[in-house]
């Protein structure tokens, strides 16, 4: 049994991007789907959808690569962990890699990128960082 399903999803994405797999699958949840939609909106993955496999929903992410074959995702890291949750206010949201990356934040308005949370002037739990 997994104790941190979000970290498992991020590890699957990281590993698949390093070996240039075209897609990655993982068990689906609403939080994972929200993170995947933010990654899609920000251009880190080309598509994110849910498929039924063996009677259970699975999240399928189509990874995106540059023209030279390198992955668009250079790094991905879990910030808020089960043992230590990280919450930020609207004014405390930091920029990832001086604006070259994004933070995925779980807010009361849903899962948003750091720019979306700043624009909505809302804080929340920092789920992960992607650059």
N, C-alpha and C positions, 0 to 999 in steps of 0.2 A: 504494500500500500504506500502511495506517495504522501509525503507530509507537506510538500510544497509543489502543487501542480503547475503554478506559473513558472517557477524556476525550471521545471522539467520542460515546459514548452520553449522557454528561452534557450535552454541547452540544446534542444533538438534543432532549433533555428540556427544557432551558432555552428553546430556540428555539420549540418547540411550545407550551409553556406561555405564552409571551409573546404569541403570536398566537391563543391559545384553540383549538387543535386538540383534538379529543376523544381522539385516541390518537397514539402515536408508535411507529415500528418501527425496529429496528436488527438487525444480524446477532447471533446468539445465541452465548454461551459460558457455561461454568459460573460464572465469576466475575460476569458481567453478570447472570445469573439470580439469583445470591445477593444482589447489590446490589438488584435489583428486588424480591425477596421481603422484604428489610428495609424498603424504601420502602412496600410494601404493608402490612406489619405495623404500621408507624408511622403509616399513614393519609395518606401523600403521594400515592399512586396507588390507584385503586379495584381494578384487576386487572392481573396480569402473567402472561402465558402464552406458550408457544412454539408457533409455527405453521410448517409447511413451505411455503415459497414458492420456486418455481422449483427445487425439489429441495434447498434448503438451509434449515436452521432459522433462523427470525427471531423475535426477542423482541418481543412486542406489549405495550405499556404503555397502559392506559386512565388518562388523567390525571383528576385530581379538581379540582373548582372549588367555590368558596363560593357562597352564595345570591345575592350581588351580582355574580357572574360573574368575580370575580378568582381567580387561581390559588392553590391551597394552597401551592405551591412558590414562595416569594418569591425564593429564591436557591439556587444549587447550585454547588459549587466542588470541583475536584480538589485534594487535599492532597498525596498521595504521587505523584510523577511519575517517569517512567523515568530521568530524570537525577538525581533526588534523592528517595530513598525516606525516608519518615517513619515511624519505629517508636516506640511508646509502651509503657511498662509498665502494669500494672493500676492502679497508684497515680498515674500521670501523665496519665490520660485527662482531657482538658479538656472543659468544658461549652461547647456552641456557643450563642452569643447568650444567655448566662446561663440555659441550659436551655430556650430557645424553639426550638432546632433539635436536630439529631442528627448524630453522626459515624457513618460506616459503617466498621467495622474488620474486617480480615481476620485471623482468629485460627487457632490450631491446631484449634479446635472448629468452624470454619466462619466464614461471614460473619455478623457480629453488629452490632447498634447499640451505641452507647457505653454505654447503660444495661445492656444485656445482658452486655457485656464486664465492666463494673464488678461486676455481680451474680455472674458466674462467676469473678470475680477473675483475669482473664486479659488480657494485652496482645496487641499485634500491630501490623500495618501499617494506618495510617489511610488509607483509600481516598479518601473524600470527606466533605464536610460539606453538609448540607441544612438550610435554614431557611425 
